[in-house]
Amino acid sequence: MDDFKTLEKNLGLKFKNQDLLKSAVVHRSYLNEHKSFPLDHNERLEFLGDAVLELVVTEHLFRAYPNPEGELTNWRASLVNSKMLAEIATSLKIEKYLHLSRGETQDQNPKARNYILANALEAIIGAVYMDKGIKAAKKFITDQVLAKLPYVLANQLYLDPKSRFQEKAQEFYGITPIYKVEEESGPDHKRFFRVGVYLNEEKVAEGEGTSKQEAQVKAAENALKEKRW
């Protein structure tokens, strides 16, 4: 296996039982091709890390903010979703340590890769908890995940992109965006949609996806970038 000292340095941690860290980056698919691999895959650690992450984030929000439950729920979701966790995992350079099957290694689907990275980060949190206890896990989550909260709040990332774009469109133009399907193709099991988002007659941006909803969300994301909102 790779030398994990650099990964420990990236994480700002030193493991007593380094096998916990090594298991945290082993995808189930890797074991299908390496039957003699001595460690388990990361799903049990991910299960634990997910619970620890949610507890620490929830407790922090509860103690630090008097906001209603609905708002805190949205804030928490924006911090622990797979996209945010994958971004954090990427910043910690976790990807180069992932143990994947050849098929998973070659898969260029960004959504699938983000999911794997997010799960690995949750597994690492589980490994930290098992190796060093709740105090160390809490510090890691505070430094890596809760540190993103000011950015999330300042940019209203707790709202989905369609809601954010609609709020801004109404604020600046006094109108509601309209989404139009520009292209729809593919068999039932593999649909493709291209959607445009319009402000009156102006097409601001397009988005693509495997469902209308996914394409609309992507269009809204691109529109926010286009308008620099």
Secondary structure, 3 states (H helix, E strand, C coil): CCCCHHHHHHHCCCCCCHHHHHHHCECHHHHHHCCCCCCCCCHHHHHHHHHHHHHHHHHHHHHHCCCCHHHHHHHHHHHHCHHHHHHHHHHCCCHHHCECCHHHHHCCCHHHHHHHHHHHHHHHHHHHHHHHCHHHHHHHHHHHCHHHHHHHHHCCCCCCHHHHHHHHHHHHCCCCCEEEEEEEECCHHHCEEEEEEEECCEEEEEEEECCHHHHHHHHHHHHHHHHCC
